[in-house]
């Protein structure tokens, strides 16, 4: 169970590593473990993972024992992960109520506990955080990682036909069956490398059947979720900033007063700073994961990117960024117009003074 939070504009992972190295919590950088993983997917700045230890996770059905960890991403995201063990012999259908509890119903206690973990970590990492901030938003994601299946031998196609995977990934406990179209949509994003492995990726959850126990696919799903969170954060930030700037322009007072108070210059600096920050964010996200081959893991990641609608979110942010740039240009034009009007007024005053002086002389 992942809960991700945007906590700063950026995190200096080297400084964070130095600070955390003095404590007792084990540290490591994310490294994809699969034989072909590093060939198909390249992580330019691997996030830093911190072990947090055992926790009692607060759920509506009661507390569950879990192992907790956190990952720090260089673009200012903290991901808190709770690993809940599932008893051997548990049927996939028996997990559907848990799925409903996790991502259909609200989970305020779990969200608050995860946010507390993130804030506690940030408090000890203040020197490594650039422009720390608090945002109410978060992203959540759940992965059902299956290492073995009883009653086999199973194949991916056999599992798709026999198991209630759509119900599991939707958290759907209704006795009325899902429609064929809904089932097809849930199962539309799936990948298999061998006949006995499977990854089905939905927008808020995934089922990963991996006999080796390698967690490369959950790790990449976490990376995609972190990028979605960052795009959502800057989308909200742009909305807030654009509304604030429009309000300031609308209630700005006279053009002459604005020139004397440097109000236009302040607005220009503010919008220019946000534009620069956005450009840095987009660059970080684009470089976070690089696809350098058409291997299985790369295809899973690209499928998750499409399922999470990351290109659409990025286009929305870029469109609002262009709007902000246009507003910045309008502010500059308004400042130039105000200065021109002020100069024209000064010329008129000087001419009037000359005329009065000439008439007074006669």
C-alpha positions in Angstrom: 0.0 0.0 0.0 1.6 3.3 -1.2 0.8 6.8 0.1 2.7 9.5 -1.7 3.1 13.2 -0.6 4.6 16.3 -2.2 6.8 17.8 0.6 9.3 20.1 -1.2 10.3 21.6 -4.5 13.3 19.3 -4.5 15.3 16.9 -2.3 19.1 16.7 -2.3 19.4 12.9 -2.1 23.1 13.0 -1.3 22.6 15.3 1.6 19.6 13.2 2.8 21.8 10.1 2.6 24.5 11.6 4.7 21.9 12.7 7.3 20.2 9.4 7.5 23.4 7.4 7.5 24.0 8.5 11.1 20.8 6.8 12.3 20.0 3.1 12.7 17.5 2.8 9.8 18.9 0.8 6.8 19.4 2.9 3.6 19.6 1.9 0.0 19.1 3.4 -3.5 16.4 1.9 -5.7 17.9 -0.6 -8.1 15.9 -2.7 -10.5 16.8 -6.4 -9.9 15.6 -8.2 -13.0 18.2 -9.5 -15.5 16.9 -7.3 -18.3 15.5 -4.4 -16.2 18.6 -2.2 -16.4 18.7 -2.8 -20.1 15.2 -1.6 -20.8 14.7 1.0 -18.1 17.2 3.6 -16.8 16.8 5.5 -13.5 18.8 8.8 -13.7 18.4 9.6 -10.0 17.4 6.5 -8.1 15.2 7.4 -5.1 16.6 6.8 -1.6 14.8 4.1 0.4 14.6 4.2 4.2 13.4 1.2 6.3 10.9 2.4 9.0 10.3 -1.0 10.7 7.1 -2.8 11.8 3.9 -0.8 12.1 0.3 -1.5 13.0 -1.6 -0.1 10.0 -5.0 1.4 11.0 -7.7 0.1 8.7 -11.5 0.2 9.1 -11.6 -3.5 9.7 -9.0 -3.3 12.4 -5.2 -2.8 12.7 -3.0 -5.0 10.6 0.7 -5.7 11.1 2.9 -4.4 8.3 6.5 -3.5 7.5 6.9 0.2 6.6 9.5 2.0 4.5 9.8 5.3 2.7 11.3 6.5 -0.5 12.6 10.0 -1.2 12.4 11.2 -4.8 14.7 14.1 -5.9 11.7 16.1 -7.2 10.3 16.5 -3.7 8.0 13.4 -3.2 8.0 11.1 -0.2 6.4 7.7 -0.8 5.4 5.7 2.3 5.0 2.0 1.7 3.2 -0.5 4.0 3.8 -4.2 3.2 1.0 -6.4 4.6 1.7 -10.2 4.4 -1.1 -12.4 3.1 -1.4 -15.8 4.7 -0.6 -18.7 2.4 -3.7 -20.5 1.1 -5.7 -17.3 0.9 -8.0 -17.2 -2.1 -7.8 -14.2 -4.4 -11.6 -13.8 -3.9 -11.0 -13.4 -0.2 -9.0 -10.3 -0.8 -11.8 -8.4 -2.6 -13.2 -7.0 0.7 -9.7 -5.8 1.6 -9.5 -4.1 -1.8 -12.8 -2.4 -1.3 -11.6 -1.2 2.1 -8.3 0.2 0.7 -9.3 2.1 -2.5 -13.1 2.3 -2.7 -13.9 3.5 0.8 -12.0 6.5 2.4 -9.0 5.6 4.5 -8.5 8.7 6.6 -6.7 6.9 9.5 -4.2 5.2 7.1 -3.6 8.5 5.1 -3.0 10.4 8.4 -0.6 7.7 9.6 1.4 7.8 6.4 1.5 11.6 6.3 2.8 11.5 9.9 5.6 9.2 8.7 6.4 11.5 5.8 6.4 14.6 8.0 8.5 13.0 10.7 11.1 12.0 8.0 11.1 15.5 6.6 11.7 17.0 10.0 15.0 15.2 10.2 15.9 16.1 6.6 15.4 19.8 6.6 18.9 20.7 5.3 18.2 18.4 2.3 14.8 19.9 1.4 14.6 22.8 -1.1 11.6 25.1 -0.4 9.7 22.7 1.9 6.0 23.0 1.7 2.8 21.3 2.9 0.1 20.2 0.4 -3.1 18.5 1.4 -3.2 16.3 -1.7 -1.8 12.8 -1.9 -1.7 9.8 -4.2 -2.4 6.2 -3.2 -1.8 2.9 -5.0 -2.1 -0.7 -4.1 -0.3 -3.7 -5.5 -1.3 -7.4 -4.9 2.1 -9.2 -5.3 1.6 -12.9 -5.7 4.7 -15.1 -5.5 3.0 -18.5 -5.7 -0.4 -20.0 -6.6 -1.8 -23.3 -5.3 -3.8 -25.7 -7.3 -1.6 -25.4 -10.5 0.2 -25.5 -12.7 -1.2 -22.1 -13.6 -0.6 -20.0 -16.7 -1.3 -16.3 -17.2 -4.2 -17.0 -19.5 -5.6 -19.6 -17.1 -5.4 -17.2 -14.2 -7.2 -14.4 -16.2 -10.0 -16.8 -17.0 -10.4 -18.4 -13.5 -9.6 -15.6 -11.0 -11.7 -12.6 -10.1 -9.0 -10.2 -11.1 -11.4 -7.4 -12.3 -13.3 -7.6 -9.0 -10.1 -7.5 -7.0 -8.7 -4.5 -8.8 -12.0 -2.6 -8.6 -12.7 -3.6 -5.0 -16.2 -4.7 -6.2 -18.0 -6.8 -3.7 -21.5 -6.7 -5.3 -23.2 -10.0 -6.0 -24.2 -8.7 -9.4 -21.5 -9.6 -11.9 -19.5 -7.0 -13.7 -20.4 -6.3 -17.3 -18.2 -7.8 -20.1 -17.1 -4.3 -21.1 -15.9 -3.4 -17.6 -14.0 -6.7 -17.3 -12.4 -6.1 -20.6 -11.4 -2.6 -19.7 -9.8 -3.7 -16.4 -7.9 -6.5 -18.1 -6.9 -4.4 -21.1 -3.6 -3.3 -19.6 -1.8 -6.6 -18.9 1.7 -7.9 -19.7 3.4 -11.3 -19.4 7.0 -12.2 -20.2 6.7 -16.0 -19.5 3.6 -18.1 -19.5 3.6 -18.2 -15.7 3.9 -14.5 -14.8 1.4 -11.7 -15.1 1.0 -8.0 -14.5 -2.5 -6.4 -14.7 -2.3 -2.6 -14.2 -5.4 -0.6 -13.3 -5.6 3.1 -12.4 -5.6 2.6 -8.6 -4.3 -0.9 -8.1 -2.4 -3.8 -9.8 -2.1 -7.5 -9.6 1.5 -8.8 -10.1 2.2 -12.5 -10.3 6.0 -12.9 -10.1 7.3 -16.3 -8.9 10.8 -15.0 -8.4 9.6 -12.4 -6.0 11.4 -9.6 -7.8 9.6 -6.3 -7.1 10.7 -4.4 -10.2 7.1 -3.9 -11.5 5.7 -2.6 -8.2 8.8 -0.2 -8.0 8.0 1.1 -11.5 4.3 1.5 -10.6 5.4 3.6 -7.6 7.6 5.8 -9.9 4.7 6.4 -12.2 2.4 7.2 -9.3 5.0 9.7 -7.9 5.1 11.4 -11.3 1.3 11.6 -11.3 1.4 13.2 -7.9 3.9 15.8 -9.0 1.9 16.8 -12.0 -1.3 17.0 -9.9 0.6 19.3 -7.4 1.8 21.7 -10.1 -1.6 21.7 -11.8 -3.2 22.8 -8.5 -0.3 25.3 -8.0 -0.8 26.8 -11.4 -4.6 27.1 -10.8 -4.0 28.9 -7.5 -1.3 31.2 -9.0 -3.3 32.1 -12.1 -6.4 33.0 -10.0 -4.3 35.1 -7.6 -2.6 37.0 -10.4 -5.9 37.6 -12.2 -7.3 39.0 -8.9 -4.3 41.2 -8.4 -4.5 42.6 -12.0 -8.3 43.1 -11.7 -8.0 45.0 -8.4 -4.7 46.7 -9.1 -5.5 50.4 -9.0 -4.3 53.1 -11.4 -1.6 52.4 -13.9 0.5 55.4 -12.7 0.4 54.1 -9.1 1.4 50.7 -10.2 4.5 52.1 -11.9 5.5 54.0 -8.8 4.9 51.0 -6.5 6.8 48.6 -8.7 3.8 46.3 -8.6 4.2 45.2 -12.2 7.8 44.3 -11.6 6.8 42.2 -8.5 4.2 40.3 -10.5 6.6 39.7 -13.3 9.2 38.3 -11.0 6.7 36.1 -9.3 5.4 34.6 -12.6 8.9 34.3 -13.9 10.0 32.4 -10.8 7.1 30.0 -11.1 7.8 29.4 -14.8 11.4 28.6 -14.0 10.3 26.2 -11.3 7.9 24.5 -13.7 10.6 24.1 -16.3 12.9 22.4 -13.7 10.1 20.1 -12.6 9.2 19.0 -16.1 12.9 18.3 -16.8 13.2 16.2 -13.6 10.1 14.2 -14.5 11.2 13.6 -18.1 14.6 12.4 -16.9 13.4 10.3 -13.9 12.8 7.2 -16.0 14.3 6.7 -19.4 13.1 3.9 -21.7 16.1 2.6 -23.6 14.7 -0.6 -25.0 11.4 -2.4 -25.8 11.7 -5.1 -23.1 9.0 -6.5 -20.9 9.6 -4.1 -18.0 9.7 -1.1 -20.2 6.4 -2.1 -21.8 4.8 -2.5 -18.4 6.0 1.0 -17.4 4.7 2.6 -20.6 1.4 0.8 -20.2 1.1 2.2 -16.6 2.0 5.7 -17.9 -0.9 5.5 -20.3 -3.3 4.0 -17.7 -2.5 6.8 -15.3 -3.0 9.4 -18.1 0.3 11.0 -17.4 0.6 12.5 -20.9 -2.8 14.2 -20.5 -1.8 15.5 -17.1 1.5 16.8 -18.5 -0.2 18.5 -21.4 -2.6 20.2 -19.0 0.3 21.5 -16.9 2.2 22.6 -20.0 -1.0 24.4 -21.3 -1.4 26.3 -18.0 2.3 27.0 -18.1 1.8 28.6 -21.5 -1.1 30.6 -20.1 1.1 31.8 -17.3 3.8 32.9 -19.8 1.1 34.8 -21.7 0.0 36.5 -18.5 3.6 37.4 -17.8 3.9 39.0 -21.2 0.6 40.9 -20.6 2.0 42.2 -17.3 5.1 43.4 -19.1 2.9 45.0 -21.8 0.8 46.7 -19.1 3.9 48.0 -17.4 5.3 49.4 -20.7 1.9 51.0 -21.4 1.8 52.6 -18.0 5.3 53.9 -18.4 4.4 55.3 -21.8 1.3 57.0 -20.4 3.4 58.4 -17.6 6.0 59.8 -20.0 3.2 61.3 -22.2 1.7 63.0 -19.1 5.1 64.3 -18.1 5.5 65.8 -21.6 2.1 67.4 -21.5 2.8 68.9 -18.1 6.2 70.3 -19.3 4.5 71.9 -22.3 1.8 73.4 -20.1 4.5 74.8 -17.8 6.3 76.3 -20.8 3.2 77.9 -22.1 2.3 79.3 -18.7 5.8 80.6 -18.3 5.7 82.2 -21.7 2.3 83.9 -21.1 3.5 85.1 -17.6 6.6 86.6 -19.2 4.3 88.8 -21.5 
